[in-house]
Amino acid sequence: MVHNFLSLPAAARPVDRQRGPAILRKLAAFVILLTGLGASHAALAQDFYNDAITLTQKPTGGSTSTQNYKGSALDSPYSGYTPMGNTSSSPTVTAPNLGTYDLNNNSTLTLSGGLLNVSKPGRGRTYPSAQVNYRVYLTGTTAPAYNILTLAAAGSDANGDPIFQNNGANVDLLNGLVNGGNYTVDVQFSINVNVNGSISSFTDPSNSSYTLAFYVTPPPRYPYRWHNHLAEHYGQRW
């Protein structure tokens, strides 16, 4: 059964994170902080505990389903979600194939939610905002600028680590597509950090994106009525 993280209240979400490793990460971050601002940015980027998106999918000829896809996932239930592709991980992860869709209103592919769970901010730090960055484009072409899905503060998990989420999204990922072919969905999770009045942004992944893949059936070359008009004019069956 698919588990929808958007249905879980923050306090009820099970947590199996090992606190020892988390403490070691924070100690390491403090040590690195002493070496300079650039290093401290790298340390903070390691504090993405869990992040995921929810898609509502109806491939051509298929039924509607809701699926969760994970980026970082240290805790249950997120660790059980389908992993998104990640070429910067070791080993690399292949982008999951979401199926075949069309542009004739016979299929839907909707970004319906997003979630980000990060470590508690240290002294002098706050998290003013968080978001999911996403974009859709023909595979092999130049990627466009990211679109933004804003995530709202949604309390904390059982360890007191903040959660940001959006459970009311309704983003049509097929909207604006005009060509058939293989498509790529890039996903990044972003947190803005206020450190004593100075705002910095950090993403997961830090230097790339998570990926998903799907295929769009090429639309007919001519609209249906124009197609029939040609057939009648030339006396041919199309």
Phi, psi and omega in degrees: 000136179286132180260121181267111183295340182289344181272353184266126171294149186305316185291339184268350183293125180295144180230124177240019182296137176280117185290331179304305178302325180295319179295318178298322178298319182290322176297318179296322179297321180295318179297316181293327179303326182292341183272350176142163185297318181300318180292325180293327176299316180297322180293318182297325182298341179279355185265019169280109182275307182219135171210146186198161172235160174243131176244139170258119190239133170222087178297162178303125179079001182252182179258165181280134177217159177245127183230141176257138180233131187257152167257262170281144181203097177266336189242160169280143006272356187299326181297341180268359180285163177290126180287139171281160179296147181207106181278350180265356179273167177228111001286163179291155180244128179285140179297130177293145179269120184276352178112194182250133182232168178226172181250026182249023180065023176260359181212160179220148175217107190236132169279107188252358178184162177208153182213144178220129180234116185236168180291157178302139178292143178282184181299133179080007181242143171223163177247095183289334182196161177213159184200162168254125174264131182216155176203153181232133182201159176298128180302132179093353177259172180293128181289137178281180175293155179288146164269164185235130169249112184285137176251134181262151175300132185225043178081206184223163175277187184295343178264002180084011179273132188297147175238135173239138181204165174222111182253014180236021182288151178210063186264116179281107182284350177268349183298130178090351179283138182233346184245151172278166178133186179275133182241151177243138171249120175263139180226131172231147173251133188229138176233133175263132185241127176261111179250099180052043176094353179255123184266130174229152180245141179228144183234156171234118356293163187283327186232015181205214178209158167281155185225151171228160182225146172206168182239140175247125176294129180305132179290159178303148182293324179238147172302156187302314183294318179296324178299313180293325179298317178297318181297316181293320183297318184262001177065034181242151174267124183258000000 
